[in-house]
């Protein structure tokens, strides 16, 4: 068993549990813990061992980490709840430092825009599926860890913005959310087409052409499923009365303070 996923997932679950204040919606907590448990499951044996052997399993691992774990986690409203277990003095000092940093505010505001978040996420997918980098990640554990970080971090920002999870909420209406969710499917389609129609294995670490074609199918259909469901849900919310309005700028009652 790799200790790193255990430490990361265990720490996240512990901070989330310790940060609980007052009444919370049970389904949000279930969603968060399911996301953490699922990430642990795909990063540890036997699934991680399968990913070392089969491209289809490796692709499934990436799909889960990018399109299943992030929405489950952000639906749990983890930020700033996971910040609350830290000492109040430390939280206030960090909050003052960040609030007084114009570069941090500009960077945070820029990165949480759906177009930017999607561009970063798509760029990570494109870069890490270059054969040389993909093979390096398959053969070196630390490069593999870096690859996963590059997939998960932008995905958390993208899903957080569009699923209205503070502090990365996007002030756009539900129709625009549906459009961005639909656009997010395109990179996986392009990659799936490349893998499916290649006449030889693309990655030296995975020499089976049949396995590669299976991975393409996984990327094409399951890789798009979560985005498709989210797009349909956002579109139907847009059809509801008031759905064409952007969310209000004021914090919602259930949002927790950073201090």
N, C-alpha and C positions, 0 to 999 in steps of 0.2 A: 504493500500500500504506500502510495506517495504521500508524505506528510503535509506537503504544501496545500493541496486542496482541502484537507482536513482542517488545517489551521485557519485558512481564509474563510471557509464556509462556517466553521465553528465560531470564529470571531464575529462574523456578520450576524449570525443567529443570536449570539449572546448580547451584542450591542442592541439589536432590535428588541429583544425581550426586556433588557434592562431599561430601555428608553420608553417603555409603555407608560403613558400618563392618562389618567381618567378613562372615560369610555372610548372604545374603539370599535370599528366595524369588524366583526369576526371574519368575514370573507376576505378582508384585506390582509389580515394576519395569515390566514390559510394560504393566500396567494403568495405572499412573501416567502413563507417557509417552504412551500412547494418549489418555488424557483431556486432557493438555496439547495434543497435536497436533490433536485434534478441536476443542477450543475455538479454537485458532488458525485452523483451516480455516473455521469458521462466522463468525468475526469479520473475516475479510479477504476481498477480492475473489477470485473473482466472487460468492461467496455473500452477502457483505454488500451488494453492489450489487443483487442480486436482492431482498434484504430491504427495500431502499428502494423497490422497485417493486411488490412483491406481498406482501399480508398473509399469504398461505400460507407464503411463504419466511420472513417475519419471525417468524411463529408457530413454524415449524420451528427457527429459530435459538434462540428462547427455550426450547423443549422440550429441545433438545440441551444448553443451558447449565444447565438445572435438573434434568433427569432422566437424562442420560447422562454428562456430564462429571463431576459431583460423585461418583457412585458409583465411577467409574473411578479418580478421583484418590484418594479415601479408602481404597479397597482397596489402594493402594500404600503405606499407612501413612506418609504424608509428615510427620506431626507426631510427634515432634520432629526427625525426620531433617533437615529443611530448616533447622533451627536450629543444627545442629552445625558448619557451615562458619564461623560467626562466632567471633571470639576467645573463648577460655575465660573470661577476666576479664569480658568484656562479658556473656556468657551467665550467669555466676554473679551478677553485679550485677543483671541484669534478673530472674533467677529469685528472688533474695532480695526484690527490690522487689515483685514480684507476689505472692509467698507471704505477705508481711507486710501485704498490703492486704486487709482483710476485705471491703470493697465489691467488689473484683475477684473474690474467691473466691465470694461470694454471687451475683454477676451471672453468672459462668461456670457455676456449678452450676445456676442457674435456667434459663439459656438452653439448656443441653444436655438438658433434659428433653424427651422426644419431643413431649409435648403443647404445650409452649411453642414449640419449634422449628417444629412444624407450624403453629401459630397465626401465628407471625411470617411464615413462608413463604407461607401462604395470604393473609395481609393484604397482602403485597407484590404478589402476583398480582392481588388485587382492586383495589388502589389504582392500580397502573400500567396496568390495562386500562380505567380511566375514560377516555372518549374524549378529553377535553382533554389529559390527561397522555400518552396513547398517541400522539396526533398531535404533541405537542411533542417527544417522544422521536424520532419519525420524521423530524422536520425539523431538530432541533438535535443535533449530534454529542455535545456534552458531557452533555446531558440523557440521550441514549441510553446513554452510558457509565455514568452514575449508575443508570439503569434496570437495566443488566446487573449492576452490583455488588449492587443490592438483590435481584436474583434469585439470584445465585450464592452470596453469603455465607450466607444462611439455609439454602440447599440443602446446602451443605457441612456445616453444623452438624447438620442433620436426618439426612443420610445417614451422617455420621460417627458419630453416636450409635447409630444402629440397625445399622450394619455393624461395630460394635465397633472403631472406630479411635481409639486413645488420642490425646489426653487427653479426648475427648468421648464416652467409652463410656457407654451406658445400661445400668444393672444390672437388666435385665428379661429374662424368659424369651422363647423364640422365638415363642410364641403371641401375646404382646403385641406383638412386633415385626411379626408378620403383620397384626395389627389396625391398627397405625399405618400400615403401608404401604398397606393398603386404604383407610384414611381419607384418605390423601394424594391419592387419585385423585378425590375428590369435587369439590374446587374446579375442576379442569379440566373435569369433566363439566358443572358449572353454567355455566361460561363458554362451553363448546361449545354448550350448548342455547340460550343467549342469542344467540350469533352465528348459529346455524343457522336459528333461527325468526324472526330479524329480517326485516322486509319491506323494509328499506332499509339501505344501508351504514351501519355504526355509526361508522366512522372516516373523517374527511374526507380523510386522506392516502391512503386506499385506497378509491376510489369503485366498485370492481367488486363487485357482490353475489355473483356466481359465485365469485370469489376468496375472498370472506368465508366462503361456505359450505364451500369447500374447506379453509380454515383451521380451521373448526369441526370438520370431520372429522379433520384432523390432530391437533387438540387432544384430541378424544374418544378416538381409538384409539392412535396412536403416543405421545400424551402420557401415556397410562396404562400402556403396555406394560412399562416398566421397573419401575414400582411393582408391577404384577401379578406379574411374574417374581419379584421380591424377596419378595412376600407368600407365593407358593407355596413358594419355597425355605425361608423361615422356618417355614412351617407343617409342611413335611416334616421339618425339623430338630426341631421340637417333638415329632413323633411318635416320634423316635428315643429309645432309652433315655437318660435323663438330660436330655432336651431341655426338660423342664418346669422345670428349675432355672435360676435366674439365674446369669450368669457370675460367677466368683470375683472378689473385689475385688483380689487380688494381681496385680501386673504379670506379663504373660507373658514368657517368656525372650527372645522376639524383639523386645520393646519396647525402644526406645533411651532412654537417659537424657537429660534436658534439659541436663546439664552434661558 
